[in-house]
C-alpha cells in the first residue's frame, strides 16, 4: 500500500497514476470519488438521502458513477468547490473511506487523497506528502483547464486553491495533515518525470 497525500493541485493524481503503472499495481483516485459524490449532490439535496445507492468504479483510466462515465464532468470548477464541501460531511467520508479500505485490503494499490496516510491507511508501507506553493499550483491548474478548452483566470484559480487549502486543513473530520512518517516532496520547479523518479528511488 502506497499513500500519497497533499493539497489541491499538487500533482498527486498524475504522479499516483504513473507510479502505479511503473510498479504494475492499481491506482485508486480517491479525489475522483469525492468529486463523483459532489456531482450527485449538486441539485440533489442532502447526501444521506441518496448516498447508499452510489456506485463508483474505475476502469481504463476513467471514472464511472452509477454506470456512467463522468471523468470529464467531475473536473469542472463547480464540482471542485462542491467536492470540498461534501468531503467534510461525516456520512460521505464514512461511506467512501469504507470503499477505499476495501479496495486497499484486496490488492496492492497506490492511493492518493487528503487523509490516506493519516486516516484511511495509517499503516501504509509507504507514505508521501506532495505539495507546492499556491502560486505554482494555480499556474498548473489554470494551464490544465485552458488546455481542455475551459475558461480559467489565474487569479480566480489561485483564490479557489487557497480557500480549498484552508477548508481541507481546518475541517473537523480528518483534515489534511502531513503525518510524521510521511516523506514530503515539494514539487516547485520539478517536472513530472523528476517527481516520479524521486518516489521510485525512495521505494526501491
N, C-alpha and C positions, 0 to 999 in steps of 0.2 A: 504494500500500500504506500503510495506516494501522495502526500498532501501539499497542495500549492495554494497559499492564501495571499491576499493583498488587496489594495484598494481598487476602485473602478478605473479602468483604462491602463492598468499596469502591464498588460500583455499576458495575463495568466492563461487565458483560453488558448491563444496562439501557441504559447510555449508548451502547455499541457498536451495539446494535440500532437505536436511534433515529438515531444518526449515519449508519449505513448507509442507512437509509430516506431521510434528508434529502439525502444525496448521490446516491441512486439506484444504490448498489452493494451487493454481497453482504456479509453478516455471517457470519463463521466463529467459532463458540463453542468455543474450544479447551478451556475448562474442562469443558464437557459431554462432550468426547471422553475426557478423563481419568476423568470420572465414569462414563462408559459402560464403560470398561475396569475400573473399580473394581467396578461391578455384576457384571461377568463373573467377577471374581476372588473374590468372596465365595463361599466354599464350593467353589471350583473348582481349588484348588491353585496352583502357581506359574504366573504369566503366560506365560512362554515355552512352556508346554505347549499353549496354545490361542491365543496372540496372533496368529499368522499368519492364522488364519481369521476374524478380526474384521472386520466391515464397518460403518463408521459413516457416516451421511449426515444432511443437514439439508434439510428441506422444509416450507414453510408454517409456519415458526417452531417446528417440532417436531424432536426428536432421535430418530433411528432407529438401532437396533442390530440387525444381522443381520435386517433386515426387520421389526423390531418397534418400535412407538412406546414409548420408555422415558422420555419427557420428565418425567413426574412421579416415576417410580421412582428417578431418579438424584438427586433433591433431598432425600432423607432424611438425617438425621444419620449413620446408619450408613454410607451411601455416601460422604458428605462426608469422614468420617475415613479411609475406605479409599482415597479418591482421593488424599489427601495421601501415604499410604504408597506406593501404586503409582507415583505420579508421580516418585518417587526411584529407581525401578528402571531401569537403563540401557536394557534391551531395550524397555521400554514407551515411554520418551522417544524412542528412535531410531525406533520404528515410527510414532508419532504426529507427530513433527517432520517426518518424510518426507512424510506425508499433508498436513500443513499447508503445507509448502513447495510441494508440487504444486498445491494449491488456489490459493495466492498467485501462482504463476507464470502460471496460466491466465487470471486476470482481476483487476480492481481489487477489493480487499476491505478490510473493517475486521476486524481480528483481535485478540481480547483474550486475556490469559493472565498467566503469571508471567515468561516469558522470551522474549516475542515480539520485542521490540526489542533484547535482548541476545544472542539465540541464533538464533531461527527466521528473523527478517528483520532483521539488524543494519544493512542498508542501506535500511530502510523510509524512505519520503519524509517521513512524519510519525510522531513518537513521543510518546506521552503516558504519564504515570505518575499514575494516580488513587489517592488514598489518603484516609484519615480516621482519627481516633483509634479505638482498640479499643472504647471506650465507645459511640461513635456507631455503629460497625459492628455491635456486638452488639445495640444497640437496634433498628436496622433489620432485622437478621436475625430477631430474636425476633418483631417485629411481622409480618414476612412469613410466618413459619411459623404463627403463630396465625391469621392471616387465611386460611390454607389448611386450617385445622382440625387442625393438628398441635400436640402438646404441646410447649411451649417455656418454659424457665425462663431469665430474663436472665442470672443468674449462671453457669449451666452453658454457655450460648451464648458468653458472653464468655470463659470459660475455654477453650473449644474454639477460639475465634478466636485467642487469644493463643498457644496451643500450635501451631496451624497456622502462624501468623506465624513462630514460631521454627523450625519444621520446614522451611518453604519457604525461609527465608533462610539456613539452615545446611546444607542438603543439599549433598552433594559434586558432584552433577550439575546444572549450570545452575540455580543458586539464584536466588531472587527478588532483583533489584537494580534500582536506578534508574540508567540509563545517563546519562553526562554530557550527551548531546544530547537527552534526553527533557524535555518540558515537564511539570513537576509541578503538579498541581491538587489542593489539599486541599479536600474536599467537605463538611467540617463546616459546618452552617448553610446549606448550599445545597440548593435543590430540584432536581429532575431537569432542568427547563427551563433553569435558570441554568447548570448544568454543561454541558448540550448547547450552549447559546449561546456559552459560553466556548470550547469546542472549535471550533465553526464559525467563530468570529471569527478564531481563530489559523490556521485552514486557509485561509479565504477572504481 
